[in-house]
Amino acid sequence: MKRIAFILLLWSQGILAQQKDIVTPGSNLVIEGIPDIPVSIKNDVQRYTESRGASFSSWHPTKKQMIISTRFANVPQLHVVQMPMGDRKQVTFYEDAIT
């Protein structure tokens, strides 16, 4: 009896380990006929879905520079770009959105 209980324990641990390697959709979705999605695929695709965009906000009032807006977390912040293809430099660090 102990041997059967031990085998069942190992088997259930294997199933739980396999379930952790699969993406679990939210309970608000009805999934029918769709195969399980391995977490490895989710991790590979994530770098393409977690991109950050920038949008033109204005020209600098006195210099030949561009001001852009980039979202950090859920709040857009302003950055200055000093030359074509130049790096952006963040100039606002507010908790509320910049408008």
C-alpha positions in Angstrom: 0.0 0.0 0.0 2.8 2.4 0.9 4.5 1.7 -2.5 1.2 2.6 -4.4 0.9 5.8 -2.4 4.5 6.7 -3.1 4.0 6.0 -6.9 0.8 8.1 -6.9 2.7 10.9 -5.1 5.5 10.9 -7.7 3.0 10.8 -10.5 1.0 13.7 -9.1 4.2 15.8 -8.7 5.1 15.1 -12.3 1.7 16.4 -13.4 2.0 19.5 -11.3 5.5 20.1 -12.7 4.2 19.7 -16.3 1.3 22.2 -15.6 3.8 24.8 -14.5 5.5 24.6 -17.9 2.2 25.5 -19.7 0.7 28.9 -20.1 -2.6 29.0 -18.3 -5.2 31.4 -19.9 -7.5 33.5 -17.7 -10.7 32.0 -16.5 -12.6 34.5 -18.7 -11.6 32.6 -21.9 -13.2 29.6 -23.4 -10.5 27.4 -24.8 -11.7 24.6 -27.2 -9.4 22.7 -29.6 -6.3 24.8 -28.8 -3.2 22.9 -27.8 -1.3 23.8 -24.6 1.2 26.6 -25.1 4.6 25.9 -23.5 6.1 28.6 -21.3 9.2 28.5 -23.4 7.3 29.9 -26.4 5.8 32.6 -24.2 9.2 33.6 -23.0 10.6 33.7 -26.5 7.8 35.9 -27.8 7.7 38.2 -24.8 10.7 40.3 -26.0 8.7 41.2 -29.1 5.5 42.1 -27.2 7.1 44.1 -24.5 8.4 46.9 -26.7 8.2 50.6 -25.7 7.2 53.1 -28.3 8.1 56.8 -28.5 6.1 59.6 -30.0 7.1 63.0 -31.2 5.9 65.7 -28.7 7.5 69.0 -29.9 10.7 70.7 -31.0 12.9 72.2 -28.3 11.9 75.9 -27.9 15.4 77.3 -28.4 17.7 74.5 -29.7 17.7 72.2 -32.7 16.5 69.3 -30.6 13.4 67.1 -30.5 11.2 66.3 -27.4 9.7 62.9 -27.4 7.3 61.1 -25.1 8.0 57.5 -23.9 5.9 55.4 -21.6 7.6 54.1 -18.4 5.2 51.8 -16.5 1.8 53.5 -17.1 3.1 57.1 -17.2 4.5 58.9 -20.2 7.7 60.9 -19.6 9.4 63.5 -21.7 12.9 63.0 -23.3 15.2 65.2 -25.3 16.9 63.9 -28.4 19.8 66.2 -29.3 20.7 64.9 -32.8 19.5 62.5 -35.5 19.9 58.9 -34.3 21.0 60.3 -30.9 20.2 58.8 -27.5 17.2 60.1 -25.6 17.7 61.8 -22.3 14.8 61.7 -19.8 13.9 65.1 -18.5 10.7 64.4 -16.5 10.3 61.9 -13.7 6.7 62.5 -12.6 4.2 60.0 -11.1 1.3 61.5 -13.1 1.0 61.7 -16.9 2.7 64.5 -18.8 0.2 66.3 -21.1 
